[in-house]
């Protein structure tokens, strides 16, 4: 039988909403927060404390990307909660933290493991959690955590005394607004009203926390950085600009409805094609007319020759020259190019890892790491110079949402003070939970690199 505990939880209304989800029979994964000061971590540690006290011998986890930060922040909140509720902490007391083993022990035999969820190249599949068995768990600041860590831990909860006590398995996640897998998995579906029943998103901002320090809200309002203020004070998930973000949110949205003037970089008509490499990737075709993004088409599970047929239909329908069909030629993309060539379409072949055709136009002597970096930087230049537009009709589509997410997710760095390099695509995929297929397709469509082509229409 569960142990009866008497703790006056003193929850805010938003915390109470989340608390109900943490104890229902429908929701498996709850994202709580979406702003600073909304008492996110407090909710997580109090939930873990009450679960372990109420159900003897159960085992939960509290995880964060880095163990050091978890100990300095989340664990500190845990201890504050224990003090607030008058729960004795120390060796041979009700609750004891074993720093050496990173585990919190309860007098009734329950445990909470403190986990580091950081991606490790030597353990890319998070196999270190493969044999763990948990009742439930809490991921703090989940926006910093790799999607695969969450995905693996989903399989580890509900495996320790859940049946004995008839308690559901749950994972609670907290985070400030951040583009990536949390946005794609929770926030965007929530906004569209299509969030699956076993997922929940509850936004709690500083104004929803009646227990906040009196100057906390004022301090957030005084933030100079607009993106930070929008994210942390107002819970705006669209403002996720970061120092290493190549294209900020405002810049890409500034292209919506823009009608570019004709000039050296004017694109009369083009198709950009990103070819799927893995089973969970999409092949994407995008159409640009008069330097305006007009269409985005996504396909899953197509063979290279089938994708070639789709390209030729679009090319013929919109009267596009073969040389203005720009195809990702890396990997199996070569198969699509071969299929096009056999049918008389000599498309522009783009090798993302190839040598750039030119260097950045600046005074610092920088160079691009590869063609992909060059194309993305030139796309950013187009946006800055108002040489690219987005048809307003696209804003109503799911594909447009993915395009915005893809573009604002691209990060860069300067290597050895000379080379500009984008975050590797595989690393980006792990961070946001998928490949930036739509963004890459659009950038390929804007490519302006030398290539010997035959200017002819496809016959289909």
N, C-alpha and C positions, 0 to 999 in steps of 0.2 A: 504493500500500500504506500502511496506517496506520503511524504511527511508534510504535515500542515504547518505553514509558516505565516507569521503575522507581520507583514511589512506594509506600511502605508506608502504606496509607490509614488504618490504625488506626481502623476503624469499630466503633461499638457494635452490639449484636445487632439493634436496631431499624433503625439506619442500614443495616446489611447487608441486611435485608429490603427496604428501599426501593431499595437499590442493585441488587438482583436485578430488581426491577420496572422500573428505569430501563434495563435492558439486555435485557429479554425481548422476545418478538415478539407479545405479547398486549396489554399495557397501554399506553395512550396518555397517560393523565392520572393523576398520582399526587399525592394530598394527604398530606403528611407533617407530623406535629406534633400539635397538639391540647393543648398545655400549654407553659408557659414552661420554658426551660432544657433542652429535649430535643435541642439541637444541630441545630435546623432549618436555620438559615441556613448553618451550616458544611457540612452535607450538600449544599446547593444550590450553593455556590461551588466546593466541591471537585469536584463532578460537572462543572460548567462548565469548570473548569481542565483536568481530565483529558480531556474531550471535545475541547477545542480543541488540546491538545498532541498527542493521539493521531491526530487526523484533520486534516492540514494543509489550510488554506484554507477550513475550515468556519466557520460563523457562528452564534453563539447570542445570546441576550439575557438580561439580568437586569433585571426590572422591579419597580417598587413604585409605590404611588399617587403619592407626591411625589418628585421627583428629589433635592431637598435631603436628605430623610430617607434615601433610598437611598444617597447618598454618605456620610452620617454614620454609617450603621449597616451595611448590607449590604456596601458597598464596603470598609469598614474590616475587616469579617470576611474579605473576599477577600484583602486585603493580609496579614492575620494568617496565613491559610492558606498563602500564598506563602512567608512567612518560616518557618513551621513545617516546610514540606517542602523548604526550602533552594532555592527557585526565585528566581533573580535578577530584580529589578524595577527598571526605569529605562530611559531612552532608550538605544537601541542594545543592549539586553539581551534576555533571553528574553521578558519580559513588560513592556509599557509602557502606562501609563494616560494617555490624552490627555484631560485635563479639559475642554478647550475644546469638543471634539466629543463628549464623553461616550461614549468608546469605548475598550475595552481591546484592544491590538494584541499579537499573538504573533509571534515571529521566523519562524515557519513560514507566516505569511500568514493565520492564523485571526483572527477578530474576535469580541468580545462587545460588543453595544450595551447601554448603560445607558438604560433607558426610563422615562419618567414616564407612568404609566397613569391619571392623574387625569382625571375626566370634565370636558370642556370644552364649554360651551354652543355655541360656534361650530363644534364638531366632535362632534356628539352620536352619530355612528355610527362614531367612531374611524377615519375615513378616512385619517388621517395614517399609519396602518400598512398601508394598502391595497396599496402596492407593495413592501413589505418581503419579503425571502425569507430564512428562517432554517432552520437544521438542527434546532434544538431550543431550548428556553428555560426559564427559571426565574422564577416570580413569588413574591416574598417578601412575607410578611404579606398574603396574598391576600384575607383577610377585609375589608381596607380598600378593596379594588379593586372597581370596577364590574363586574358580570357581563359586560356587553357587551365590555369590554376583553379578557377571557379568551376570549369567543366569537369575536371577530375574530382574535385571535392563534392560535387553533386552526387557522385557515385559512392561516396564514403559515408554520407549521413544516412540515418534511418537504419543503422546496422548494430546499435548497441542498446539493448533493453527497451527499445521502442515498443515492441510487442508486449513485453511484461507489464509496462505501465500504460499501454494503449495511448501513446503520445505520438503525434505526427512528426515526421522529419522536416526540418526547416533550415534554410540558410538566410540570414539577415545580412544585407549589404548596406553600407552607408557611403555617401560620396557627395562632394561638391559637384556642380555641373562640369562635365568633361566629355568632349567628343571621343568616340571609340565604341567599344562593345556595350557599355552601359547605355549609351545613347541609342544604339541600334536595337538592343534587346528589351529595354524598359521604356525609356522616355519617348522615343518616336512612336512606337506602337500605342503607348498611353495617349499621346496627343491625338492620334488618329482614331482612337476608340477601338483598336483591334488587339489590345494586349491580351494574351492568353489568360485563361482563368486561374492557372496555377502560378502566375506572376502578378505582382502588385507594385505600384509606384505610389508613394505618399510623399508629397513635397512638404518639407518643414523649413520655413525661413526663420530668421532671427525674430521677426515680429510675432511668430507663432509660439515663441518660447517665453512664458511668463517668468521664468526663473533666471533669465539672463542678467549679467552685470549691467548696471544702469547706463554706462557709457558705451556698451558694446555696439549698439546699433549706430550711434553717432560716429564711431570710429570707422565702421564700414562705409558709411555715407561719405566720409572724408577721403576715401581712397582716390588717388589722382588718376590711376589707370582706369580708363573707361571699361575695358573688357573685364578687369577684375571686379570693379564695382557692380557691373551688370550680373556677373556670375554669382558673387558671394553675397551681395545684398538682396538682389531681386530674383535670384535663382534662374537666370537666363541661360539656358543650355546652348543657345546658338552662339553666344559670345564665349569662344574658347581659345582666343588668340594667345599664343605662347611665344617666348623669345625666339625659339627655333622653328616656328611655324612659317612656311614659305609664303602662303597666301592667306591673309586674314579674311575673316568673315565679311567685313564691310566691302572689301575689294571685289569679291566675287559677286555679292548681291548688287553691287553698283553696276554690273553688266546687264542686269535684268531690264529689258525694255530699251537698252542702248542701241542706237542705229549708227554703226561706224561709217566714217567718211572713206571714200576710195583713196588709196595711197599705196605705198610700196608693199605693205603687209596685208593688203586686201585679199580676201579669199572669196572668189566668185562662187565656187562650188567644190565640195570635197566630202569624202567619206573617211572616217577614222575607224579602224577595226582593231580591237583587242581580242586576241584568241585565248580561250580558256585553256589552262595547263593542267588543272586538277579537277576532280569530280565535283568539288564544291565551288568552283569558279564559274563565272558566266562569260560567254562570248558576247561582245557588245559591238554594235555598229552605231555610229552617230553621224548625222548629216549636218553640214555647215553650209549655209547659203548667204551670200553677201556679208560674210564675216559674222553671221548670227547662227547660233546653235538652234537648229530647228527640230530635230528628232533624235530620240534615243531608243534603240531597240535592244532588248536583252534576250539571250537564248541560252538554254542549258541542255547539255547532253548531245550537242550536234557533232557529227563527224566533220573532219576538215573539208571534205568535198561538199557536205550539206551546207556548211557555213559559206563556202564559195558560191553555191547557188543562191543563197540569201543575198549575198553581196551583189551578185550580178543583177538580181531583180531590182534592188534599190538603185543600182547604177543606171540601168536602162530606164526605169520609171522617172528618174530625175535628170536624165541626160548628162551624166557626169563623165568626163574624160578618164580613161584608164589611169593616167599619171596622177590623177587627183584622188585615186583610191589608195589610201595609205594604211598599210597592214603591218602589224607587229610580226616580225619575221623570226623571232627567237623561239626555240623549242618547236612545238608542233605547229606553230604559226607557219613554218616553212611548208608544211603539207597543204595549208590553205592557199598559199602563194603558188605552189605547183599546180594545184587544181585550177586556179584562175588562169595561170599561164597556158595550160593545156586548152583552155576555152577562149584564148585570144585576148585575155586581159593582162596587160603588163603593168601591174600595180607598183606603187612605190614601196619598197621593202625597208622597214625600219628595224634596226638592231639596237635595242636599248643599251646594251653593254658595249657597243662599238665606240670608236674614237670620235669625239665631237668634231663637227665641221668647222667650228670657230670658237674663239674664246670670249669671255664676258667683255662687254664694252665698259671698262672702268679703268681707273688710273693706278690700280694696286697690283697689276700683273697676275691676277687670278686666272685659273683655268677650270674648265668643267671636268668632272671625273669621267663622264661618259655621255653618250647621246641622250639618254633619258634625263639626266640633269639639265643638259642644254635645252631640251624641248620644254621642260617644266618652267625653267627660268624665262624662256622666251614667251611662254604663255602668260606668265606673271607680267612681263613687260607689256603685252597686248592689253591686259586688263588695266594696268596703270595708265596707259596711253589712250584708253577708250577705243582701241582697235578691235574689240570683240564685244559681241552682244549675245543676249539670251532671250529667246522668244518667251514672252510672258505666259503663253499658253502652257509651256512646259511646267510652270510652277504647280500645276494641279496634279502632276503625275508622281508616282512613287520613284520613277527613275531620276527625276530631278532632285528629290531628297537625297538619293544615294550620290548623285553628282556633287552636291554641296558637301556632303560628309567626306567624300573622297578628296576633294580639292583642299578642304581645310585641315585634313589629316596629314598632309605631306610635310615632313620635317627635313631640315638640312643642317649641315655643319661644314666648317672650313677645316680641312685636314692639312697639317704641317704648314699652316699660315699661307697656303697657296691654292689648294685644290678644293673646289666647292663640290660636295657630295650629298646626294639625297640619302635619307634613311633607306637601307636595303628593303626591297619589296617584301621579302620573307619576314623580316623583323616588323615591318609595318602591318603585315597580315596578322601576326601574332598579337599586335597591340590593339587593333580595331576589330579583330575577329573575322576578317575576310580580306580579299584582294581588292584594290581600288580599280576595278575593271572599267567603270564608267568614266572616271577621271582620266585614266590612261587613254581610253578610246578618243575622248575629246582632244586631248593634247596631241595625239597622233594626227588627228584631222587638221590641226593647225600647223603641222610640221612644215618647215621650209628648208629642206636640205637637198643638196645636189643628188640627182639620180637620173640615169638614162632611162627614159620611158618612151613608149609608143603611144601617141595621142589618138586613141580610137575608142569608139563606143562599144560596149559589150552587146552581143547579139544573143537574145534569149527568147 
